[in-house]
């Protein structure tokens, strides 16, 4: 695996994590009734168990 491939892989996973956190914050600002209607957070916890390995991404 080349260095470029490794960097590309890291950047892709980092962007995915950023987008996930941004979405969590946005949905977290919605009223509780709307979050319940869209199935949050039960839908999100189902997505977390999709087998993706995010150990290389630190959470601040």
HUTA-V28568 format. One record per backbone hydrogen bond with DSSP energy under -0.5 kcal/mol. CO is the residue of the C=O (numbers start at 0). NH is the residue of the N-H. If there is no record, write none. Layout:
co=CO nh=NH
co=CO nh=NH
This chain:
co=1 nh=5
co=2 nh=6
co=3 nh=7
co=4 nh=8
co=5 nh=9
co=6 nh=10
co=7 nh=11
co=8 nh=12
co=9 nh=13
co=10 nh=14
co=11 nh=15
co=12 nh=16
co=13 nh=17
co=14 nh=18
co=15 nh=19
co=16 nh=20
co=17 nh=21
co=18 nh=22
co=19 nh=23
co=20 nh=24
co=21 nh=25
co=22 nh=26
co=23 nh=27
co=24 nh=28
co=25 nh=28
co=26 nh=29
co=30 nh=34
co=31 nh=35
co=32 nh=36
co=33 nh=37
co=34 nh=38
co=34 nh=39
co=35 nh=38
co=38 nh=42
co=40 nh=44
co=41 nh=45
co=42 nh=46
co=43 nh=47
co=44 nh=48
co=46 nh=49
co=51 nh=53
co=53 nh=56
co=55 nh=57
co=57 nh=59
